[in-house]
């Protein structure tokens, strides 16, 4: 499955890039499945997750939870929680 992954804020700094293209099968085909795949295949992403803690996701620019399906050619963005004022 081909998926575009984007990283924002401190995740981008940990991973050392703003995104990548995944062309692999991950199961389940959800945000949680993609996150697990990325942690297994990209140690910098796994380290970022452990350092940052909770990470939010969006699929095709819509906020998503762990159970949100990830379809072929989706764009999935990962970012740390943001505070503002």
Secondary structure, DSSP 4 states (H G I P E B T S, - for coil): -EEEEEE-THHHHHHTSSEEEEES--SSSBHHHHHHHHHHH-HHHHHHHHHH-SEEEEETTEEE-TT-B--TT-EEEEEE-----
